[in-house]
């Protein structure tokens, strides 16, 4: 969880001590010490990273997707269902929904696999489910173009039935706290 780069110290302790495990199952002081040690080791490691990292490129690709009208979310919930909920929340809160053409996200389970060195899978589609086979494919092509423009390796069969895979991704997102 530390290596994801998305959580601060308090969030990590909360996740381990109250969400992933039942309250009281883990000693909070031990979890805190383990989190602090992991962060310290990661900070030493990240000092030697070449830039831009694949995560920097991924951030730039997601920014390009958003500029193209795609609701593009990183670490959207823990499951695909959570990710869809997050997309709906963003659409509901947007001030200009007419400019939105679709969505793209990866969730916490996808993120954990990517941190382990496996492909990062992206869910995508149009905002109107009735347009999956037309507008959904156009959204997919927009996403692939944004990723490839950043030099990321992508695998996708061009259909709505397969999620887009970012391959050979080296997950290096710095600890920001």
N, C-alpha and C positions, 0 to 999 in steps of 0.2 A: 504494500500500500504506500509506503514511503516513496518508492521509486516512481510512482505515477506522477508525482509533482503537483497533484491537485488538492491536497489536503494539508492544513496547518497542524501543528502539534496537538492542539486541543481536539480538533476533529478526529485525528488518528486515534487518540486515546479513547474518545467517545465511541468510535466505530468498533474498536477491539473490546472495550470493557462493557459496552451496553448494547451493541447491535449484533456483532458477529457471535458473541458469546453472551450467555445470560449474566445479568448483573451479579457480581460476587464470584463468578467462576474463575476469573483471573485477578491476580493481585495488581491493583492499579499502579503501585509504585514500581513493580517489576516491568509492567507494560511501558510506563513512562521512561524508565531507564533504557529499555530496548529500543523505543522510538528515538530517544536522544542519541544513542549509539549508532543507529542506522542512519540518522540524518548527518551525524558527524562524518561517518565513512563516505556517504554520498557527496558531501561537500568537498572532501578531499579529491574524490574521483572526478567530480564535475569541473574542477579547476583545470583539468587536462583535456577537456572536450574541445574538439575543433568546432568552429561555428561557420555556417549555420548547422544546427543539428537536424536530424529528421523531424524532431518535434517542432523546431522553428519552421521548417518547410510545411509541416502539417498545419500549423497555426496560420501561415500565409495562405495556404489553399482554402482553409475554412473561411478566412476573411474574404477571399475572392468569391467564394460561393455566396456568402451573405451579400456582397455587393451585387451579385447577379440575381438576387431575390430568393435565394434558398435559405430556409431556416436551418442553419448549420450549427449543430450542438456537439460539443465534446464532453464525454463522460456524463451522458444524459441518463441519470438513474442507474439502477443495477441490472435491469433486464430490458428486453426489447419493449415490453409493455410499458415499463417506466419511461422509456425514451419517447414513445408515442404520446404519453401523458405530458411530458415536458414540451414536445412540439406543439401540442394543442394549447398549452399555457402561453407559450410565446405568441402564437397566432392570435389568441384571445386578447392579449395585452398590447399587440402592435397598434401603432397609430395609423399605419398605412397598409392594411391587409391586401389591397388590390395589387401592390407591387410584388407580393410573394407568389412564387411559382411552384414551390415544393419544399421538401425537407431532406436533410441528411443528418445522421447522428451515429455515434457509437456509444454503447452503454458500458457499465462497469465490468461486466463479464468479458466483453470484447477487449476492454482496456487491460484487464489482468492477463489475458492471453498475449496481447502485444508486448507487455512488459516482460513476459517470459520468452520473447523472441519469435512468437508465431504471428501469422497474418492478423492485421487489424481489419475487421469486417465492418462495413458501413451500411446501415439501413437507409433507404432513400425512397422517394416517390413524390407524386403530386399531392397537393392538399385535398383535392377531390378524388376519393377512391375510384370513382367511375372512370377516371382518366388514366388509370394505371398503365394501360398498354400504349397510350399515345404520349400524353404530357409526362408520364412517369419515365418513359425512356429518354425523353429530352432532358429531364432533370438528371438522369444517370449520366448522360453524355456531358452535361455541364460539370458535374462532379469529377468525372474522369479527366476532363480537360484541365480543371483547376489543379488537380493532384499532379498530373504529368507536367504541367507548366512549372511546378516546383521541383521537378526532377525525381518525384516519387514513382516507384514501380507499382503498377496497377494490374490486377487481373479481374476481368468481368466478361461474361459471355454475351453482353448486350441485351439481356432480357430482364424483365421486371422480377422474374422468379429467383434470380440469384443476386445476393448482396455483392457489393463491390468490395474487393479485397486489396488492401495496401500491403504489398509484399516487401520482404527484406528490410523492414523498418527496424532501425536500432533505436529503442526507446530511451531517449536522454532528455528528460524534462527536469530542469534544475529545481531544487527546493527553494521556494521563494520567501521563506520566513526565517 
